[in-house]
Amino acid sequence: MALTEAERSRMTRAGLNLIQQAISIYDADLRLAVWNDRFKEMFDLPERLVTRGASFAETIRHLVERGEYGEVEDVEAWVTERVALAQAFEPHYVERRRANGRVVSIEGAPLPMGGWVTVYTDITGTKQQEDLLRARSESLSDQLLSRAEELSATNRALAATNTALEQAKRELMEMEQRTRLTAEMMPAHIARVGTDQRYTYSNRRLSSVMPERATDILGMTMREALGRHAWAQIEPHFAQALLGEGSVFEFTEEVAGRRIRVALTPDEAEGGVRGVYILSMDVTEEVQARTALGQTMKRELAAQMTSGMAHDFANLLTIMIGMQSKLARMDLQPDALALVEATKAAVARGGSLLEKIASVSSPREMHPAPTDLNRLLADLRLLAEPSLPEHIALKIDAAPLEGLFHLDAGALQDSLLNLVINARDSLGATPGEIRLTLRAQKETWIEIEVSDTGPGFSEIALRRGLDPFFTTKGGEGSGLGLSMVYDSTKLAGGQVRLANTRHGASVTLRLPFRRLRATWEPTLVVLVEDSPEIRESVRDMLTELGHSVIEAESAEEALALAHLPGVGLVLSDIMLAGDRTGLSLLDELRQAAPQIPGCLMTSLPPGDPLRQQAAARYPLLAKPFGAGSLARFLDPQEEATP
């Protein structure tokens, strides 16, 4: 049976009372915290000075006034001096003859949390034996006796010093354990490497930052622990760190395609650099979000630059069409009429081109939703095959990716159709094959490759294929197809790569791997919304769906509630009370409790950068919404009515 605090205190006091020495412990404020009965008896102290919180200064004053220290002229000066010595908390050992003739040894040691412990031992009997030995040992020289006394005093001082050293050792070990525990809990790899490139310290987090690496890497070289490719990225910076120059840089490791940020700090001493401290962090999601936000900002800038010119150009095209129509009504020769019709066709094509420019540069809202990739590719086959001639085959090679993913299915399908059409045009009349390959890279990226058996990309197409208006189709192409694929993919936080294979051309789309749960079982939901009216409405919807709900109106409140047992979901508005947003709330929750999923809701307009950034990282539900929309958002398989 566990002891109560009162029982434990009584047992401790009983044990202290069995000790023959007197013991006192004063805290950092010089107040009595712990003592035994022997302390009271030895110095004949009144009850007020042997109670918890009794003042050390008052105890000294009482002893001085009673003559414990002999004749003292200035009592207050004496007390002040003793208090100053006590506040220094230095380990000490002294022997003192009391006014009653008894001799006591006093041994004190500071405590790590402040204050000190003192042990008082009555050594009167020991001193009497020493005096008797001195009287009866006339054959012993005074020098030998003096030496023995010095040695005895030295041994006692050494014992006090050893006690202090042991205490310091325990404190250092506890500090090291706390430091190591803190380092182990950080979502980053912290290490130190000597000048020989071998690890002398590691917090055992390398494998969580760079997958498929060893955990215990002490004594290994950096090349052995990181692998050839990662070491090749770090080696030049490490060489500079050994010269005393720190650096922060990023690289993409090859195993999982994760983006790694590395900080190198030289370990410098008087003799030069002794090694390098290394901090490595996985910033893949940060880079994906930064890419999406950067693409949004570029689109907004492009829209501002082109909107005015497009407006004026459209007016010019309208004037040109009107003038050509007047010419067509005149009595012109057949050759001239043909030129008029050709000019009108060119103007019409210019109008179509303006619409495509607007679609590229104007703000476009992403619509990420739970998406079944295998079903999306099956639907894509139905859409694409009718546009392919009989001599071109469409093959789909999809690795099994079970579950649902957070993607803009419409934008992805448009991009893939665009790539299939481009591959068809590349093959032309030549029999061949278009292949779509779906695979996952270490649960970091979803890769979809569209390849063909055509002639491949030219050198200039590999360099400029993603640039707006670049085309290899001459007058037949607008040069906006691949550019729109690139734009859509970058908005989702992904990447586009053009390459040639042994058989033809290849375009690879990389999208962030964000798997969603296929269904939400009834769970405890933390609802974060700063509007009481909206919070009440959404709470009622959630309870109708079978969920339990606890409410918060700020990120700080939500983080405290998220750690309660049983929490299975955090649903937050983007804009909250206080300085923090729902996006920063879910980012911190992902670090502190990655097992708890998070979703966002918002009434921000589609072109708002914060909304674009949030949609690229978390499931997002636009306001206003009803119970049916919320049900389908939380459970895509739910056939709820609006």
C-alpha positions in Angstrom: 0.0 0.0 0.0 1.4 3.4 -0.9 2.3 5.7 1.9 0.7 9.2 2.2 2.9 12.2 2.4 2.1 12.6 6.1 3.1 9.0 6.9 6.3 9.4 4.8 7.2 12.5 6.8 6.6 10.8 10.2 8.8 7.9 9.1 11.6 10.3 8.0 11.4 12.2 11.3 11.5 8.9 13.4 14.5 7.7 11.5 16.4 11.0 12.0 15.6 10.9 15.7 17.4 7.5 16.0 20.6 9.1 14.9 23.0 10.1 17.7 24.2 13.3 15.9 22.2 16.5 15.8 21.0 17.4 12.3 19.6 20.6 10.8 18.7 21.6 7.3 18.1 25.3 6.5 16.7 26.3 3.0 17.9 29.0 0.7 16.0 31.7 2.7 17.8 30.6 5.9 14.7 29.1 7.3 14.6 25.8 9.2 13.2 23.0 7.1 14.3 19.7 8.7 15.8 18.8 12.1 15.8 16.0 14.7 15.2 16.0 18.4 18.9 15.7 19.1 19.4 19.2 17.5 17.0 20.7 20.1 18.5 18.7 23.0 22.2 19.5 22.2 21.7 23.2 22.1 18.7 23.4 24.5 16.7 25.4 22.0 13.2 26.7 22.8 10.2 25.4 20.8 9.9 28.6 18.6 13.4 27.9 17.2 12.7 24.2 16.3 9.6 24.7 14.2 9.4 24.7 10.4 10.4 28.2 9.1 12.4 29.2 12.2 15.0 31.9 11.3 18.7 31.0 11.3 19.5 34.5 12.4 17.2 34.3 15.4 18.7 31.0 16.4 22.3 32.4 16.3 21.2 35.5 18.2 19.6 33.2 20.9 22.8 31.2 21.2 25.0 34.3 21.4 22.9 35.9 24.1 23.0 32.7 26.1 26.8 32.7 26.0 27.2 29.7 23.7 30.1 31.5 21.9 31.6 33.1 25.1 31.9 36.9 25.5 30.7 38.7 22.4 30.8 42.5 22.5 28.6 43.3 19.5 25.9 40.8 19.2 24.3 42.1 16.0 27.6 42.3 14.2 28.3 38.7 15.2 24.9 37.6 13.9 25.3 39.5 10.7 28.7 37.9 10.0 27.4 34.4 10.7 24.4 34.9 8.4 26.8 36.2 5.6 28.9 33.0 6.0 25.8 30.8 5.9 24.6 32.5 2.7 27.9 31.6 1.0 27.0 27.9 1.4 30.6 26.7 1.5 31.3 23.1 2.7 33.1 23.2 6.0 34.3 21.2 9.0 35.1 22.8 12.4 35.5 21.8 16.0 34.2 24.1 18.8 34.4 24.0 22.6 31.1 25.2 23.9 30.5 27.4 27.0 29.5 24.2 29.0 32.9 22.6 28.3 31.5 20.1 25.7 33.3 19.8 22.4 31.3 19.5 19.1 32.3 18.9 15.5 30.3 20.8 13.0 30.2 19.5 9.3 28.2 21.4 6.7 27.5 20.9 3.0 25.4 23.0 0.5 22.3 21.5 -1.1 21.7 21.6 -5.0 18.4 23.4 -4.6 19.8 26.0 -2.1 20.3 25.9 1.6 22.6 23.5 3.5 22.6 20.5 5.8 24.7 20.5 9.0 25.6 17.5 11.2 26.7 18.2 14.9 28.6 15.5 16.7 29.5 15.6 20.4 33.3 14.6 20.4 34.0 15.4 24.0 34.9 11.8 24.8 37.2 11.6 21.8 39.0 14.7 22.9 39.4 13.5 26.4 41.0 10.3 25.2 43.4 12.4 23.0 44.3 14.5 26.1 44.9 11.3 28.1 47.0 9.9 25.4 49.1 13.0 25.2 49.6 13.0 29.0 50.6 9.4 29.2 52.8 9.3 26.1 55.7 11.4 27.2 57.9 9.4 25.0 56.1 10.8 22.0 57.5 14.0 20.7 55.4 17.1 20.6 56.1 17.2 16.9 54.6 13.7 16.3 51.5 14.6 18.3 51.1 17.9 16.4 51.6 16.0 13.2 48.9 13.5 14.2 46.5 16.3 15.0 47.2 18.0 11.7 46.6 14.7 9.9 43.4 14.1 11.7 42.1 17.6 10.9 43.2 17.1 7.2 41.4 13.8 7.0 38.2 15.4 8.4 38.5 18.3 5.9 39.1 15.8 3.1 36.0 13.8 4.1 33.9 17.0 3.9 35.4 17.8 0.5 34.7 14.3 -0.7 31.1 14.7 0.4 30.8 17.9 -1.6 32.5 16.3 -4.6 30.0 13.3 -4.5 27.1 15.8 -4.3 28.5 17.7 -7.3 29.0 14.4 -9.2 25.3 13.5 -8.5 24.2 16.9 -9.7 26.3 16.7 -12.9 24.9 13.2 -13.6 21.3 14.4 -13.1 22.0 17.4 -15.4 23.5 15.2 -18.1 20.4 12.9 -17.9 18.1 15.9 -18.2 20.1 17.2 -21.1 20.1 13.9 -22.9 16.4 13.4 -22.3 15.7 16.8 -23.8 17.9 16.1 -26.8 16.2 12.7 -27.3 12.7 14.4 -27.3 13.6 17.0 -30.0 12.3 16.3 -33.5 15.8 16.7 -34.9 19.1 14.9 -35.0 21.8 16.5 -32.7 25.3 15.2 -32.9 29.0 16.0 -32.6 31.7 14.8 -34.9 35.4 14.9 -34.4 38.0 16.1 -36.8 38.3 12.5 -38.0 34.7 12.6 -39.2 33.6 10.1 -36.5 30.6 10.6 -34.3 31.4 11.3 -30.6 27.8 12.1 -29.6 24.3 11.5 -31.1 20.8 11.8 -29.7 19.8 8.6 -31.6 17.3 10.5 -33.9 19.1 10.2 -37.2 16.8 7.5 -38.5 13.7 9.7 -37.8 15.2 12.5 -39.9 16.8 10.4 -42.6 14.9 7.1 -43.1 16.8 3.8 -43.3 19.9 5.0 -41.4 21.3 3.4 -38.3 20.3 4.7 -34.8 23.4 3.8 -32.9 26.1 5.7 -34.8 28.8 6.5 -32.2 32.2 5.7 -33.6 31.0 5.6 -37.2 32.2 8.0 -39.8 29.7 10.4 -41.4 30.0 8.6 -44.7 29.1 5.3 -43.1 26.2 6.7 -41.1 24.7 9.0 -43.8 25.4 7.1 -47.0 27.4 8.2 -50.0 24.9 10.7 -51.5 24.0 12.6 -48.3 27.7 12.7 -47.3 28.6 14.2 -50.7 26.1 17.1 -50.0 27.5 17.7 -46.5 31.2 17.2 -47.1 32.1 20.7 -48.5 30.3 22.5 -45.7 31.9 20.2 -43.1 35.3 21.0 -44.5 34.5 24.7 -44.1 33.3 24.1 -40.5 36.7 22.5 -39.7 38.2 25.8 -40.8 36.0 27.6 -38.3 33.2 28.7 -40.6 29.7 27.6 -39.6 26.9 27.2 -42.1 23.2 26.4 -42.6 22.1 24.7 -45.8 19.5 22.3 -47.3 19.6 19.2 -49.5 17.3 16.5 -50.7 18.3 13.0 -49.5 17.9 10.2 -52.1 16.3 7.4 -50.1 13.0 9.0 -49.3 13.3 12.3 -51.2 13.0 14.3 -48.0 14.3 17.8 -47.7 16.9 18.1 -44.9 18.1 21.3 -43.3 21.6 21.1 -41.7 23.3 23.5 -39.3 27.1 23.1 -38.7 28.8 24.8 -35.8 32.5 24.5 -35.2 33.6 23.3 -31.7 36.4 25.8 -31.2 39.0 25.9 -28.4 42.3 27.7 -27.9 44.2 25.2 -30.0 41.8 25.4 -32.9 38.7 23.5 -34.1 38.2 20.2 -32.2 35.1 19.0 -34.0 31.7 20.1 -35.4 28.3 20.2 -33.8 25.5 19.1 -36.2 21.8 19.9 -36.1 19.7 18.1 -38.8 15.9 18.6 -39.3 13.4 17.2 -41.8 11.8 20.3 -43.4 10.0 18.5 -46.2 6.5 19.7 -45.2 7.8 23.2 -44.6 9.3 23.3 -48.1 6.1 21.9 -49.7 4.0 24.6 -48.0 6.6 27.2 -48.9 6.5 26.1 -52.5 2.7 26.3 -52.6 2.7 29.7 -51.1 5.5 31.0 -53.4 3.6 29.8 -56.5 0.5 31.6 -55.2 2.4 34.8 -54.8 3.9 34.4 -58.3 0.5 33.9 -59.8 -0.8 37.0 -58.0 2.1 39.1 -59.3 1.6 37.7 -62.8 -2.1 38.6 -62.6 -1.3 42.2 -61.6 1.2 42.6 -64.5 -0.9 41.0 -67.2 -4.5 42.2 -66.3 -4.0 45.7 -67.6 -2.2 44.6 -70.8 -4.8 41.9 -71.5 -7.6 44.4 -71.1 -6.0 46.8 -73.6 -5.1 44.0 -76.0 -8.7 42.7 -75.9 -9.9 46.1 -76.9 -7.4 46.2 -79.8 -8.6 42.8 -81.0 -12.2 44.0 -80.8 -11.3 47.0 -83.0 -9.4 44.8 -85.4 -12.4 42.4 -85.8 -14.7 45.4 -86.5 -12.4 46.8 -89.2 -12.1 43.4 -90.8 -15.8 43.0 -90.8 -16.2 46.4 -92.6 -13.6 45.3 -95.2 -15.5 42.1 -95.8 -18.6 44.1 -96.7 -16.8 46.1 -99.3 -16.5 45.1 -103.0 -13.1 43.3 -102.7 -11.4 40.8 -104.9 -11.5 37.2 -103.9 -7.9 37.2 -102.9 -8.4 40.2 -100.6 -11.5 38.6 -99.0 -9.4 35.5 -98.3 -6.9 37.8 -96.5 -9.7 39.4 -94.5 -11.0 36.0 -93.4 -7.5 34.8 -92.5 -7.0 38.0 -90.4 -10.2 37.5 -88.6 -9.2 33.9 -87.8 -5.9 35.1 -86.4 -7.7 37.7 -84.2 -10.0 35.0 -82.9 -7.0 32.8 -82.0 -5.6 35.8 -80.2 -8.8 36.0 -78.1 -8.5 32.3 -77.3 -4.9 32.9 -76.2 -6.0 35.8 -73.9 -8.4 33.4 -72.2 -5.6 30.9 -71.6 -3.3 33.7 -70.2 -6.1 34.6 -67.8 -6.5 31.0 -66.7 -2.7 30.9 -65.9 -2.3 34.2 -64.2 -5.6 34.7 -62.4 -6.1 33.3 -58.8 -7.4 29.8 -58.8 -8.6 28.0 -55.7 -7.3 24.6 -54.9 -10.0 22.1 -53.9 -8.2 19.3 -52.0 -10.5 16.5 -51.0 -10.3 12.8 -50.1 -9.2 11.1 -53.3 -9.0 7.5 -54.3 -6.0 7.5 -56.7 -6.7 4.1 -58.2 -10.3 5.2 -59.0 -9.0 8.5 -60.4 -6.7 6.7 -62.8 -9.5 4.3 -63.8 -11.7 7.3 -64.6 -8.8 8.9 -66.5 -8.6 5.9 -68.8 -12.3 6.4 -69.7 -11.7 10.0 -70.5 -8.4 9.6 -72.4 -8.8 6.5 -74.5 -11.5 7.9 -76.9 -9.0 10.7 -77.9 -6.3 8.2 -78.8 -6.0 6.6 -82.3 -5.9 2.9 -82.6 -2.2 2.7 -83.1 -1.5 4.3 -79.7 -2.0 2.1 -76.5 -2.6 3.5 -73.0 -1.1 1.4 -70.2 -1.6 2.2 -66.5 0.9 0.7 -64.1 -0.4 1.6 -60.6 1.2 0.4 -57.4 -1.4 -0.5 -54.8 -2.0 2.7 -52.7 -4.8 1.8 -50.3 -6.8 4.5 -48.7 -7.7 8.1 -49.5 -5.3 11.0 -50.1 -5.6 14.7 -49.6 -5.5 15.9 -53.3 -7.2 18.2 -55.8 -8.6 15.4 -57.9 -9.9 17.7 -60.7 -6.6 19.6 -61.1 -4.6 16.4 -61.1 -6.9 14.8 -63.7 -6.7 17.9 -65.9 -2.9 17.8 -65.7 -2.7 14.1 -66.5 -5.1 14.5 -69.5 -2.9 17.3 -70.7 0.2 15.1 -70.5 -1.5 12.2 -72.3 -2.6 14.5 -75.1 1.0 15.9 -75.4 2.3 12.4 -75.6 -0.2 11.5 -78.3 0.8 14.5 -80.3 4.5 13.6 -79.9 3.9 10.0 -81.2 1.9 11.4 -84.2 1.3 8.7 -86.8 3.9 6.4 -85.3 2.6 3.3 -83.5 3.5 3.5 -79.8 2.5 3.4 -76.2 1.7 5.9 -73.5 2.3 4.6 -69.9 1.1 6.1 -66.6 3.0 4.8 -63.6 1.8 5.5 -60.0 4.1 4.9 -57.1 4.8 6.2 -53.6 8.3 7.2 -52.4 8.8 6.4 -48.7 5.4 8.0 -47.8 7.0 11.4 -48.6 5.9 11.8 -52.2 3.3 10.4 -54.6 4.9 10.1 -58.0 2.9 9.8 -61.2 5.0 9.4 -64.4 3.6 9.8 -67.9 6.0 8.4 -70.5 5.8 7.6 -74.1 7.7 5.8 -76.8 8.1 8.9 -79.0 11.2 10.8 -80.1 11.7 12.4 -76.6 12.4 16.0 -75.6 14.9 18.1 -77.4 17.7 19.7 -75.4 15.9 23.1 -75.5 12.6 21.5 -74.5 14.2 19.9 -71.5 15.5 23.3 -70.4 12.4 25.4 -71.3 9.5 23.0 -71.5 7.8 24.4 -68.4 8.1 28.1 -69.4 4.9 29.8 -70.4 4.4 30.1 -74.2 7.2 27.7 -75.1 6.1 25.2 -77.7 7.5 22.8 -80.2 4.3 22.6 -82.2 4.9 25.7 -84.2 1.8 27.7 -84.9 -0.4 24.9 -83.6 0.5 25.2 -80.0 0.0 27.9 -77.3 2.9 26.8 -75.1 0.7 26.9 -72.0 -0.1 23.2 -71.6 3.0 22.1 -69.6 3.1 25.5 -67.9 -0.4 24.9 -66.5 0.6 21.4 -65.3 3.6 23.0 -63.6 1.5 25.7 -62.0 -1.2 23.3 -60.7 1.4 20.9 -59.3 3.4 23.7 -57.6 0.3 25.1 -56.0 -0.2 21.7 -54.4 3.4 21.9 -53.0 4.7 19.4 -55.5 7.3 19.2 -58.2 7.5 18.5 -62.0 10.4 16.8 -63.7 11.1 16.4 -67.5 13.4 13.7 -68.7 14.2 11.4 -71.6 14.2 7.7 -71.2 15.7 4.9 -73.4 12.3 4.7 -75.2 11.1 8.3 -75.3 10.0 11.2 -73.1 8.9 11.2 -69.5 7.1 13.8 -67.3 7.0 13.0 -63.5 4.6 14.8 -61.2 5.5 14.7 -57.5 2.8 15.5 -55.0 3.0 15.5 -51.2 2.0 12.1 -49.6 -0.9 13.0 -47.4 -3.0 9.9 -46.6 -6.4 10.4 -45.0 -8.3 8.1 -42.8 -11.0 6.3 -44.9 -13.6 6.9 -42.2 -14.0 8.7 -38.8 -15.4 6.6 -36.0 -17.2 8.5 -33.3 -14.5 10.2 -31.3 -13.8 13.1 -29.0 -13.4 16.3 -31.1 -11.6 19.4 -30.0 -13.6 22.2 -31.8 -11.7 25.5 -32.1 -13.7 28.5 -33.2 -13.7 32.1 -31.8 -17.3 32.8 -32.8 -19.7 31.4 -30.1 -22.6 31.3 -32.6 -20.6 29.3 -35.2 -19.1 27.1 -32.5 -22.5 26.2 -31.2 -23.7 25.4 -34.8 -20.8 23.2 -35.6 -20.9 21.5 -32.2 -24.5 20.5 -32.9 -23.6 19.1 -36.3 -20.7 17.0 -34.8 -22.9 15.6 -32.0 -25.5 14.6 -34.6 -22.8 12.6 -36.3 -22.1 10.8 -33.0 -19.0 12.6 -31.9 -18.3 14.1 -28.4 -17.2 17.7 -28.4 -15.0 19.9 -26.2 -14.7 23.6 -27.2 -11.9 26.2 -27.4 -11.7 29.7 -28.9 -7.8 30.0 -29.1 -4.8 27.9 -30.1 -3.5 28.0 -26.5 -6.7 26.5 -25.1 -6.9 23.9 -27.9 -3.3 22.7 -27.3 -4.1 22.2 -23.6 -7.3 20.2 -24.4 -5.7 18.1 -27.2 -3.6 16.2 -24.6 -6.7 14.9 -22.8 -7.2 11.1 -23.0 -9.4 10.0 -25.9 -9.0 13.0 -28.2 -9.3 11.7 -31.8 -9.6 14.9 -33.9 -8.9 18.6 -33.8 -11.2 20.7 -36.0 -10.2 24.4 -36.1 -11.0 27.6 -37.9 -8.0 29.2 -39.6 -8.6 32.6 -37.9 -8.8 32.4 -34.1 -8.8 34.7 -31.0 -5.3 35.8 -30.1 -2.1 36.0 -32.1 -2.0 32.4 -33.4 -3.9 30.9 -36.3 -5.4 27.5 -36.7 -2.6 26.6 -39.1 0.1 27.2 -36.5 -2.0 25.3 -34.0 -2.1 22.2 -36.3 1.7 22.6 -37.0 2.5 22.5 -33.3 0.1 19.7 -32.7 1.8 17.6 -35.5 5.1 17.9 -33.6 3.7 17.4 -30.1 1.0 14.7 -30.8 1.4 13.4 -34.4 -1.2 10.6 -33.7 -4.0 13.2 -33.5 -5.2 14.3 -36.9 -6.2 17.9 -37.6 -8.6 19.6 -40.1 -9.3 23.2 -40.9 -12.4 25.2 -41.8 -12.5 28.8 -43.1 -14.5 31.6 -44.6 -11.4 33.3 -46.1 -11.8 34.0 -49.8 -10.3 31.5 -52.3 -7.4 33.9 -53.3 -6.2 34.5 -49.7 -2.6 33.4 -49.4 -3.2 31.9 -45.9 -6.1 29.8 -47.2 -3.9 28.6 -50.1 -1.2 27.7 -47.7 -3.6 25.9 -45.3 -5.2 23.9 -48.1 -1.8 22.6 -49.3 -1.1 21.2 -45.9 -4.3 20.1 -44.2 -7.9 19.0 -45.2 -9.9 22.2 -45.5 -13.7 22.8 -45.4 -15.0 26.1 -46.8 -17.8 27.9 -44.9 -20.7 28.0 -44.9 -21.4 24.3 -44.7 -24.2 22.1 -43.5 -24.3 18.8 -41.7 -24.1 16.8 -44.9 -21.0 18.6 -46.2 -19.4 18.1 -42.8 -20.2 14.4 -42.8 -18.7 13.9 -46.2 -15.7 16.0 -45.3 -15.0 13.8 -42.2 -16.2 10.6 -43.9 -16.0 10.6 -47.7 -17.9 7.3 -47.8 -20.8 8.8 -46.0 -23.9 9.3 -48.2 -25.4 12.1 -46.1 -27.9 14.5 -47.4 -27.1 18.2 -47.4 
